[in-house]
Amino acid sequence: MHDQTVFELAQQLRDKKISSVECTQHFLDRIEKHNPALNAFITINKEQALAQAKAADELIAQGVEKPLLGVPMAHKDIFCTLGDKTSCGSKMLDNFIAPYESTVSQLIKDAGAIMLGKTNMDEFAMGSSNETSFYGAVKNPWDLERTPGGSSGGSAAAVAAGLAPIATGTDTGGSIRQPAALCGITGFKPTYGRVSRYGMVAFASSFDQAGTLSQDCRDSALLLQIMAGYDKKDSTSSPKPVDDYLSGLNNSIKGLKIGLPKEYLADASAEIQNNVQQAVEVFKKLGAEIIDINLPHTRFAPSTYYILGPAEASSNLARFDGVRYGYRCEQPKNLEDLYRRSRSEGFGDEVKRRILTGTYVLSSGYYDAYFQKAQKVRRLISEEFLKAFEQVDVILTPTTPTTAFKLGAKKDPISLYLEDLYTIATNCAGLPGLSLPNGFIDDLPIGVQLIGQHFKEAQLLQAGHQFQMATDFHKKKAKI
């Protein structure tokens, strides 16, 4: 059952070949068996999930139809779910019970899905290896000594290991696509503003975007169809009408113009270059036209992101002060001591590092030299993509510079930051990005990335689906 896609499970539930209780119990049993080794879940909602499944079976018996009715899934522990612990992988929120529901989780709940639990993540989504979590590192199901990627590593590992058929994630600089590539699954980040951020705990508000981690593009399209749309509770939510992401998946991509930026391959290893070329050949056979393009400013994307992201984080995380909610130090001497110790004890090292960096670049003496200059470069990156899309429909790049590395192998922050080398520019420009499984290097999964034009999610998913119909990389499963 855990080898089946969400599409297949939903059909079997509608046909009454399986019950939601049976399906949910199957995944809960797998979580109980494998999560101690993987550490993919922070919270497991066993009783709640089974109660929801029983209610779903009653609705199915009554002939009620909803797209995900009775299908189990998991949420990254950055989405507020009413009455549940929402920790963001941090000691700061270890005791926080969400008093409201995020828009994303509400829409998925309304579609009939069963929430199995909340998945582990880098603390406040700050990290590329899922090693900054207060609850310990998540393990990659392909090799338990290696990282699943981050920050959505718990969701990626859960889907790759068959602990959940699909999961939500968030992507600020590659945090859906990078773990998807390292775990051999499909990761999709929509256009900025396509999915509501209401109830999604903020890291960097102008970069953060909710998305999907799934077995294939069809499942991503199904879940995105439910999640996408305007939300009056989110001022950054787009009022642009939502396309039908499912109807065009099986259409040919003959004549599709795919851009291949030389800058993304210039410093890539021979293995990565060969892997991308492998994808190029598949797309050529499908009738796509490959066009060489230039994106010279994208090499500045990591520097730009690691100025602007921490700046926004330093502002967003100021609310965690030990006064209103979250961790509070014991026996504070005065208000200043309360602030200082609560934040020092509640935040991990990476979060502190980014808060300090962000505060520094926003300070009066350095705002013009760093923050303002980074904003200008971000604009250049965005304009460069727009110019490229005058020539091509989508852009093909590697997703990651390496396969999954060993836990603890990258101790200095810069080497970890560069793991998002190929994904960050997409967030700088607010574009949709899709990571597809594209084979293996030394028996470890690797991904290839498709970048699309603003609000052209349907085209991106169509291209990805056609690629997956011509390959079987997405069907390979980790043996745990």
C-alpha positions as a Python dict, from the first residue, in 0.01 Angstrom:
ca = {
    (1, 'M'): (0, 0, 0),
    (2, 'H'): (286, 240, 79),
    (3, 'D'): (425, 192, -273),
    (4, 'Q'): (111, 338, -426),
    (5, 'T'): (65, 700, -524),
    (6, 'V'): (-196, 928, -371),
    (7, 'F'): (-386, 910, -699),
    (8, 'E'): (-399, 531, -674),
    (9, 'L'): (-492, 530, -305),
    (10, 'A'): (-771, 783, -360),
    (11, 'Q'): (-915, 569, -640),
    (12, 'Q'): (-906, 254, -429),
    (13, 'L'): (-1080, 437, -146),
    (14, 'R'): (-1351, 561, -382),
    (15, 'D'): (-1394, 208, -521),
    (16, 'K'): (-1412, 75, -162),
    (17, 'K'): (-1126, -170, -231),
    (18, 'I'): (-961, -45, 87),
    (19, 'S'): (-1091, 154, 382),
    (20, 'S'): (-942, 474, 515),
    (21, 'V'): (-898, 312, 857),
    (22, 'E'): (-705, 25, 696),
    (23, 'C'): (-492, 265, 492),
    (24, 'T'): (-423, 500, 781),
    (25, 'Q'): (-336, 213, 1015),
    (26, 'H'): (-92, 80, 756),
    (27, 'F'): (102, 407, 751),
    (28, 'L'): (85, 446, 1128),
    (29, 'D'): (234, 96, 1161),
    (30, 'R'): (516, 192, 926),
    (31, 'I'): (580, 509, 1124),
    (32, 'E'): (594, 309, 1448),
    (33, 'K'): (838, 63, 1289),
    (34, 'H'): (1071, 297, 1099),
    (35, 'N'): (1050, 641, 1259),
    (36, 'P'): (1281, 554, 1551),
    (37, 'A'): (1561, 506, 1296),
    (38, 'L'): (1463, 788, 1059),
    (39, 'N'): (1343, 1053, 1308),
    (40, 'A'): (1118, 1192, 1033),
    (41, 'F'): (823, 1280, 1262),
    (42, 'I'): (815, 1512, 1561),
    (43, 'T'): (449, 1447, 1642),
    (44, 'I'): (239, 1141, 1554),
    (45, 'N'): (-138, 1186, 1579),
    (46, 'K'): (-241, 820, 1600),
    (47, 'E'): (-578, 847, 1778),
    (48, 'Q'): (-678, 1162, 1593),
    (49, 'A'): (-582, 1014, 1256),
    (50, 'L'): (-779, 694, 1313),
    (51, 'A'): (-1084, 895, 1424),
    (52, 'Q'): (-1059, 1106, 1108),
    (53, 'A'): (-1021, 790, 900),
    (54, 'K'): (-1333, 635, 1053),
    (55, 'A'): (-1528, 952, 976),
    (56, 'A'): (-1392, 947, 620),
    (57, 'D'): (-1510, 589, 569),
    (58, 'E'): (-1860, 691, 677),
    (59, 'L'): (-1860, 978, 425),
    (60, 'I'): (-1736, 747, 148),
    (61, 'A'): (-2018, 503, 231),
    (62, 'Q'): (-2264, 791, 193),
    (63, 'G'): (-2129, 867, -154),
    (64, 'V'): (-1954, 1192, -57),
    (65, 'E'): (-1673, 1282, -298),
    (66, 'K'): (-1367, 1488, -207),
    (67, 'P'): (-1031, 1476, -385),
    (68, 'L'): (-834, 1343, -85),
    (69, 'L'): (-1114, 1184, 116),
    (70, 'G'): (-960, 924, 346),
    (71, 'V'): (-603, 965, 215),
    (72, 'P'): (-331, 993, 486),
    (73, 'M'): (-65, 1266, 461),
    (74, 'A'): (183, 1459, 675),
    (75, 'H'): (251, 1827, 742),
    (76, 'K'): (589, 1988, 793),
    (77, 'D'): (593, 2112, 1152),
    (78, 'I'): (594, 2474, 1038),
    (79, 'F'): (221, 2479, 959),
    (80, 'C'): (-9, 2565, 1247),
    (81, 'T'): (-271, 2295, 1297),
    (82, 'L'): (-539, 2373, 1552),
    (83, 'G'): (-483, 2202, 1886),
    (84, 'D'): (-158, 2038, 1780),
    (85, 'K'): (201, 2105, 1875),
    (86, 'T'): (369, 2328, 1616),
    (87, 'S'): (737, 2347, 1705),
    (88, 'C'): (925, 2450, 1387),
    (89, 'G'): (1192, 2209, 1508),
    (90, 'S'): (1285, 2451, 1787),
    (91, 'K'): (1315, 2439, 2165),
    (92, 'M'): (1160, 2787, 2151),
    (93, 'L'): (825, 2636, 2045),
    (94, 'D'): (854, 2295, 2208),
    (95, 'N'): (549, 2369, 2423),
    (96, 'F'): (347, 2567, 2166),
    (97, 'I'): (-1, 2435, 2081),
    (98, 'A'): (-141, 2615, 1776),
    (99, 'P'): (-461, 2808, 1856),
    (100, 'Y'): (-565, 2827, 1490),
    (101, 'E'): (-535, 2644, 1157),
    (102, 'S'): (-312, 2749, 869),
    (103, 'T'): (-483, 2806, 536),
    (104, 'V'): (-285, 2525, 372),
    (105, 'S'): (-373, 2267, 636),
    (106, 'Q'): (-736, 2380, 642),
    (107, 'L'): (-772, 2342, 264),
    (108, 'I'): (-617, 1995, 278),
    (109, 'K'): (-839, 1900, 571),
    (110, 'D'): (-1144, 2025, 380),
    (111, 'A'): (-1040, 1802, 88),
    (112, 'G'): (-1078, 1503, 321),
    (113, 'A'): (-715, 1416, 397),
    (114, 'I'): (-608, 1244, 718),
    (115, 'M'): (-315, 1404, 903),
    (116, 'L'): (-75, 1139, 1030),
    (117, 'G'): (144, 1388, 1215),
    (118, 'K'): (397, 1670, 1189),
    (119, 'T'): (737, 1612, 1032),
    (120, 'N'): (1082, 1708, 1157),
    (121, 'M'): (1267, 2004, 1008),
    (122, 'D'): (1566, 2232, 1046),
    (123, 'E'): (1497, 2482, 1323),
    (124, 'F'): (1271, 2758, 1189),
    (125, 'A'): (1353, 2621, 840),
    (126, 'M'): (1714, 2739, 871),
    (127, 'G'): (1941, 2469, 736),
    (128, 'S'): (2018, 2244, 441),
    (129, 'S'): (2073, 1911, 614),
    (130, 'N'): (1803, 1878, 883),
    (131, 'E'): (2075, 1876, 1148),
    (132, 'T'): (1969, 2197, 1323),
    (133, 'S'): (1645, 2053, 1462),
    (134, 'F'): (1604, 2057, 1840),
    (135, 'Y'): (1470, 1702, 1802),
    (136, 'G'): (1780, 1566, 1633),
    (137, 'A'): (1881, 1502, 1274),
    (138, 'V'): (1657, 1323, 1027),
    (139, 'K'): (1820, 1027, 848),
    (140, 'N'): (1806, 963, 475),
    (141, 'P'): (1619, 635, 408),
    (142, 'W'): (1864, 550, 128),
    (143, 'D'): (2154, 559, 377),
    (144, 'L'): (2092, 621, 746),
    (145, 'E'): (2435, 780, 787),
    (146, 'R'): (2347, 1056, 540),
    (147, 'T'): (2136, 1370, 543),
    (148, 'P'): (1793, 1380, 378),
    (149, 'G'): (1852, 1749, 303),
    (150, 'G'): (1665, 2037, 460),
    (151, 'S'): (1480, 2214, 584),
    (152, 'S'): (1190, 1990, 474),
    (153, 'G'): (1399, 1679, 539),
    (154, 'G'): (1140, 1514, 762),
    (155, 'S'): (871, 1539, 496),
    (156, 'A'): (1109, 1418, 224),
    (157, 'A'): (1230, 1122, 431),
    (158, 'A'): (873, 1028, 528),
    (159, 'V'): (758, 1014, 165),
    (160, 'A'): (1074, 841, 42),
    (161, 'A'): (1048, 575, 316),
    (162, 'G'): (677, 515, 265),
    (163, 'L'): (576, 656, 604),
    (164, 'A'): (336, 895, 429),
    (165, 'P'): (218, 897, 66),
    (166, 'I'): (255, 1274, 39),
    (167, 'A'): (360, 1567, 258),
    (168, 'T'): (371, 1944, 268),
    (169, 'G'): (694, 2139, 283),
    (170, 'T'): (818, 2495, 262),
    (171, 'D'): (1087, 2636, 36),
    (172, 'T'): (1276, 2954, 124),
    (173, 'G'): (1598, 2887, -68),
    (174, 'G'): (1552, 2530, -189),
    (175, 'S'): (1409, 2358, 118),
    (176, 'I'): (1161, 2146, -79),
    (177, 'R'): (1362, 2078, -394),
    (178, 'Q'): (1697, 1997, -231),
    (179, 'P'): (1566, 1728, 10),
    (180, 'A'): (1344, 1590, -267),
    (181, 'A'): (1653, 1541, -485),
    (182, 'L'): (1857, 1382, -206),
    (183, 'C'): (1573, 1143, -115),
    (184, 'G'): (1476, 1047, -470),
    (185, 'I'): (1126, 1197, -475),
    (186, 'T'): (942, 1483, -646),
    (187, 'G'): (952, 1828, -487),
    (188, 'F'): (753, 2127, -610),
    (189, 'K'): (776, 2494, -510),
    (190, 'P'): (502, 2710, -667),
    (191, 'T'): (529, 3074, -765),
    (192, 'Y'): (562, 3311, -469),
    (193, 'G'): (207, 3410, -369),
    (194, 'R'): (37, 3113, -536),
    (195, 'V'): (-17, 2936, -202),
    (196, 'S'): (-117, 3118, 116),
    (197, 'R'): (144, 3169, 388),
    (198, 'Y'): (-118, 3231, 658),
    (199, 'G'): (-43, 3007, 954),
    (200, 'M'): (296, 2909, 816),
    (201, 'V'): (554, 3029, 1068),
    (202, 'A'): (771, 3287, 891),
    (203, 'F'): (1144, 3263, 830),
    (204, 'A'): (1201, 3512, 544),
    (205, 'S'): (864, 3646, 436),
    (206, 'S'): (957, 3754, 84),
    (207, 'F'): (1112, 3414, 6),
    (208, 'D'): (897, 3156, 194),
    (209, 'Q'): (656, 2947, -11),
    (210, 'A'): (459, 2633, 71),
    (211, 'G'): (477, 2337, -164),
    (212, 'T'): (461, 1961, -202),
    (213, 'L'): (678, 1652, -156),
    (214, 'S'): (539, 1354, -341),
    (215, 'Q'): (618, 1039, -534),
    (216, 'D'): (541, 1190, -873),
    (217, 'C'): (421, 1502, -1056),
    (218, 'R'): (61, 1384, -1076),
    (219, 'D'): (39, 1369, -696),
    (220, 'S'): (201, 1714, -675),
    (221, 'A'): (-53, 1852, -921),
    (222, 'L'): (-340, 1701, -720),
    (223, 'L'): (-223, 1848, -390),
    (224, 'L'): (-133, 2186, -541),
    (225, 'Q'): (-481, 2210, -695),
    (226, 'I'): (-616, 2198, -340),
    (227, 'M'): (-359, 2430, -180),
    (228, 'A'): (-341, 2705, -442),
    (229, 'G'): (-551, 3020, -455),
    (230, 'Y'): (-608, 3365, -315),
    (231, 'D'): (-636, 3409, 61),
    (232, 'K'): (-753, 3738, 206),
    (233, 'K'): (-566, 3652, 527),
    (234, 'D'): (-234, 3672, 342),
    (235, 'S'): (-141, 4011, 195),
    (236, 'T'): (117, 3847, -33),
    (237, 'S'): (-135, 3599, -176),
    (238, 'S'): (-203, 3644, -548),
    (239, 'P'): (-559, 3699, -675),
    (240, 'K'): (-462, 3547, -1011),
    (241, 'P'): (-703, 3261, -1102),
    (242, 'V'): (-572, 2910, -1039),
    (243, 'D'): (-508, 2696, -1347),
    (244, 'D'): (-621, 2335, -1386),
    (245, 'Y'): (-299, 2153, -1302),
    (246, 'L'): (-428, 1804, -1379),
    (247, 'S'): (-603, 1833, -1715),
    (248, 'G'): (-294, 1895, -1928),
    (249, 'L'): (-52, 1650, -1770),
    (250, 'N'): (-82, 1396, -2050),
    (251, 'N'): (-41, 1649, -2332),
    (252, 'S'): (272, 1627, -2545),
    (253, 'I'): (560, 1866, -2479),
    (254, 'K'): (674, 1857, -2840),
    (255, 'G'): (810, 2201, -2928),
    (256, 'L'): (862, 2302, -2565),
    (257, 'K'): (1167, 2528, -2545),
    (258, 'I'): (1397, 2431, -2259),
    (259, 'G'): (1680, 2664, -2160),
    (260, 'L'): (2013, 2520, -2046),
    (261, 'P'): (2212, 2786, -1854),
    (262, 'K'): (2585, 2733, -1885),
    (263, 'E'): (2650, 2906, -1551),
    (264, 'Y'): (2475, 2622, -1365),
    (265, 'L'): (2707, 2363, -1518),
    (266, 'A'): (3035, 2557, -1536),
    (267, 'D'): (3159, 2447, -1193),
    (268, 'A'): (2952, 2129, -1161),
    (269, 'S'): (3126, 1793, -1124),
    (270, 'A'): (3149, 1560, -1422),
    (271, 'E'): (2889, 1333, -1257),
    (272, 'I'): (2640, 1620, -1221),
    (273, 'Q'): (2700, 1737, -1578),
    (274, 'N'): (2645, 1385, -1710),
    (275, 'N'): (2330, 1354, -1502),
    (276, 'V'): (2184, 1674, -1647),
    (277, 'Q'): (2280, 1562, -1998),
    (278, 'Q'): (2089, 1242, -1933),
    (279, 'A'): (1776, 1449, -1866),
    (280, 'V'): (1845, 1660, -2175),
    (281, 'E'): (1840, 1347, -2393),
    (282, 'V'): (1506, 1238, -2246),
    (283, 'F'): (1349, 1576, -2318),
    (284, 'K'): (1489, 1573, -2672),
    (285, 'K'): (1322, 1237, -2736),
    (286, 'L'): (997, 1387, -2608),
    (287, 'G'): (1023, 1656, -2876),
    (288, 'A'): (1151, 1946, -2666),
    (289, 'E'): (1398, 2196, -2809),
    (290, 'I'): (1711, 2260, -2599),
    (291, 'I'): (1845, 2616, -2612),
    (292, 'D'): (2165, 2740, -2448),
    (293, 'I'): (2105, 3051, -2235),
    (294, 'N'): (2303, 3278, -2003),
    (295, 'L'): (2213, 3367, -1645),
    (296, 'P'): (2534, 3538, -1526),
    (297, 'H'): (2389, 3713, -1221),
    (298, 'T'): (2265, 3388, -1065),
    (299, 'R'): (2613, 3328, -924),
    (300, 'F'): (2539, 3613, -684),
    (301, 'A'): (2217, 3450, -563),
    (302, 'P'): (2364, 3274, -254),
    (303, 'S'): (2532, 3595, -132),
    (304, 'T'): (2213, 3791, -196),
    (305, 'Y'): (1996, 3537, -19),
    (306, 'Y'): (2223, 3509, 287),
    (307, 'I'): (2198, 3884, 338),
    (308, 'L'): (1826, 3931, 274),
    (309, 'G'): (1705, 3605, 433),
    (310, 'P'): (1872, 3661, 772),
    (311, 'A'): (1762, 4026, 766),
    (312, 'E'): (1400, 3921, 737),
    (313, 'A'): (1452, 3641, 990),
    (314, 'S'): (1594, 3883, 1249),
    (315, 'S'): (1273, 4082, 1222),
    (316, 'N'): (1032, 3786, 1212),
    (317, 'L'): (1193, 3607, 1506),
    (318, 'A'): (1188, 3916, 1728),
    (319, 'R'): (840, 3806, 1839),
    (320, 'F'): (988, 3507, 2026),
    (321, 'D'): (1079, 3689, 2345),
    (322, 'G'): (964, 3462, 2628),
    (323, 'V'): (669, 3685, 2710),
    (324, 'R'): (364, 3584, 2511),
    (325, 'Y'): (424, 3222, 2408),
    (326, 'G'): (699, 2970, 2361),
    (327, 'Y'): (1003, 2899, 2576),
    (328, 'R'): (1066, 3116, 2883),
    (329, 'C'): (1379, 3098, 3094),
    (330, 'E'): (1349, 3009, 3461),
    (331, 'Q'): (1349, 3277, 3731),
    (332, 'P'): (1444, 3582, 3521),
    (333, 'K'): (1593, 3870, 3723),
    (334, 'N'): (1424, 4141, 3519),
    (335, 'L'): (1274, 4203, 3175),
    (336, 'E'): (1609, 4232, 2999),
    (337, 'D'): (1726, 3907, 3157),
    (338, 'L'): (1399, 3742, 3047),
    (339, 'Y'): (1455, 3847, 2685),
    (340, 'R'): (1823, 3766, 2679),
    (341, 'R'): (1810, 3423, 2843),
    (342, 'S'): (1486, 3306, 2682),
    (343, 'R'): (1624, 3376, 2336),
    (344, 'S'): (1974, 3247, 2414),
    (345, 'E'): (1840, 2923, 2559),
    (346, 'G'): (1546, 2879, 2321),
    (347, 'F'): (1723, 2926, 1986),
    (348, 'G'): (1985, 2695, 1839),
    (349, 'D'): (2322, 2804, 1701),
    (350, 'E'): (2219, 2838, 1334),
    (351, 'V'): (1916, 3049, 1419),
    (352, 'K'): (2128, 3274, 1642),
    (353, 'R'): (2386, 3305, 1364),
    (354, 'R'): (2125, 3423, 1116),
    (355, 'I'): (1960, 3662, 1361),
    (356, 'L'): (2299, 3820, 1431),
    (357, 'T'): (2380, 3841, 1060),
    (358, 'G'): (2042, 3993, 983),
    (359, 'T'): (2066, 4249, 1262),
    (360, 'Y'): (2413, 4346, 1141),
    (361, 'V'): (2314, 4406, 777),
    (362, 'L'): (2011, 4609, 886),
    (363, 'S'): (2208, 4830, 1123),
    (364, 'S'): (2242, 5198, 1037),
    (365, 'G'): (2607, 5177, 940),
    (366, 'Y'): (2568, 4880, 705),
    (367, 'Y'): (2215, 4898, 562),
    (368, 'D'): (2325, 5073, 241),
    (369, 'A'): (2639, 4864, 197),
    (370, 'Y'): (2471, 4526, 239),
    (371, 'F'): (2092, 4511, 258),
    (372, 'Q'): (2013, 4776, -3),
    (373, 'K'): (2280, 4647, -242),
    (374, 'A'): (2149, 4291, -206),
    (375, 'Q'): (1799, 4411, -293),
    (376, 'K'): (1938, 4564, -613),
    (377, 'V'): (2114, 4241, -707),
    (378, 'R'): (1796, 4046, -636),
    (379, 'R'): (1622, 4270, -887),
    (380, 'L'): (1892, 4199, -1146),
    (381, 'I'): (1852, 3824, -1092),
    (382, 'S'): (1476, 3851, -1139),
    (383, 'E'): (1509, 4062, -1455),
    (384, 'E'): (1762, 3817, -1595),
    (385, 'F'): (1516, 3531, -1560),
    (386, 'L'): (1241, 3736, -1726),
    (387, 'K'): (1471, 3807, -2018),
    (388, 'A'): (1559, 3438, -2048),
    (389, 'F'): (1191, 3347, -2059),
    (390, 'E'): (1154, 3558, -2372),
    (391, 'Q'): (1356, 3281, -2543),
    (392, 'V'): (1247, 2966, -2357),
    (393, 'D'): (948, 2817, -2177),
    (394, 'V'): (1129, 2642, -1890),
    (395, 'I'): (1487, 2619, -1763),
    (396, 'L'): (1671, 2295, -1685),
    (397, 'T'): (1943, 2281, -1417),
    (398, 'P'): (2084, 2045, -1155),
    (399, 'T'): (1893, 2051, -826),
    (400, 'T'): (2194, 1996, -601),
    (401, 'P'): (2573, 2010, -643),
    (402, 'T'): (2616, 1668, -475),
    (403, 'T'): (2426, 1362, -363),
    (404, 'A'): (2335, 1326, 6),
    (405, 'F'): (2643, 1385, 221),
    (406, 'K'): (2714, 1220, 553),
    (407, 'L'): (2564, 1368, 867),
    (408, 'G'): (2821, 1586, 1041),
    (409, 'A'): (3043, 1606, 733),
    (410, 'K'): (2987, 1977, 670),
    (411, 'K'): (3071, 2162, 987),
    (412, 'D'): (3130, 2514, 857),
    (413, 'P'): (2816, 2712, 766),
    (414, 'I'): (2938, 2827, 422),
    (415, 'S'): (2977, 2474, 285),
    (416, 'L'): (2622, 2398, 398),
    (417, 'Y'): (2486, 2719, 249),
    (418, 'L'): (2634, 2623, -89),
    (419, 'E'): (2424, 2306, -94),
    (420, 'D'): (2143, 2538, -212),
    (421, 'L'): (2361, 2678, -490),
    (422, 'Y'): (2123, 2579, -773),
    (423, 'T'): (1792, 2650, -598),
    (424, 'I'): (1830, 2991, -433),
    (425, 'A'): (1799, 3207, -747),
    (426, 'T'): (1449, 3067, -805),
    (427, 'N'): (1338, 3202, -467),
    (428, 'C'): (1507, 3537, -529),
    (429, 'A'): (1290, 3575, -839),
    (430, 'G'): (975, 3418, -691),
    (431, 'L'): (959, 3157, -968),
    (432, 'P'): (815, 2804, -951),
    (433, 'G'): (1068, 2520, -930),
    (434, 'L'): (1031, 2144, -967),
    (435, 'S'): (1285, 1876, -869),
    (436, 'L'): (1254, 1541, -1042),
    (437, 'P'): (1435, 1216, -957),
    (438, 'N'): (1699, 1167, -1228),
    (439, 'G'): (1883, 849, -1148),
    (440, 'F'): (2168, 768, -912),
    (441, 'I'): (2532, 850, -849),
    (442, 'D'): (2713, 586, -639),
    (443, 'D'): (2376, 429, -549),
    (444, 'L'): (2243, 757, -406),
    (445, 'P'): (1951, 943, -570),
    (446, 'I'): (2009, 1271, -753),
    (447, 'G'): (1762, 1519, -898),
    (448, 'V'): (1725, 1756, -1190),
    (449, 'Q'): (1543, 2089, -1164),
    (450, 'L'): (1293, 2258, -1392),
    (451, 'I'): (1231, 2630, -1338),
    (452, 'G'): (918, 2787, -1483),
    (453, 'Q'): (771, 3127, -1553),
    (454, 'H'): (558, 3303, -1293),
    (455, 'F'): (224, 3123, -1246),
    (456, 'K'): (306, 2864, -1515),
    (457, 'E'): (285, 2576, -1268),
    (458, 'A'): (67, 2377, -1509),
    (459, 'Q'): (333, 2388, -1781),
    (460, 'L'): (606, 2291, -1537),
    (461, 'L'): (409, 1996, -1399),
    (462, 'Q'): (319, 1885, -1751),
    (463, 'A'): (686, 1881, -1850),
    (464, 'G'): (776, 1695, -1531),
    (465, 'H'): (497, 1441, -1577),
    (466, 'Q'): (601, 1368, -1935),
    (467, 'F'): (960, 1321, -1817),
    (468, 'Q'): (840, 1074, -1555),
    (469, 'M'): (630, 886, -1809),
    (470, 'A'): (950, 836, -2010),
    (471, 'T'): (1165, 733, -1710),
    (472, 'D'): (1126, 519, -1400),
    (473, 'F'): (1357, 697, -1157),
    (474, 'H'): (1061, 816, -949),
    (475, 'K'): (948, 455, -903),
    (476, 'K'): (1270, 345, -734),
    (477, 'K'): (1218, 299, -360),
    (478, 'A'): (1454, 314, -66),
    (479, 'K'): (1490, -24, 101),
    (480, 'I'): (1448, 19, 473),
}
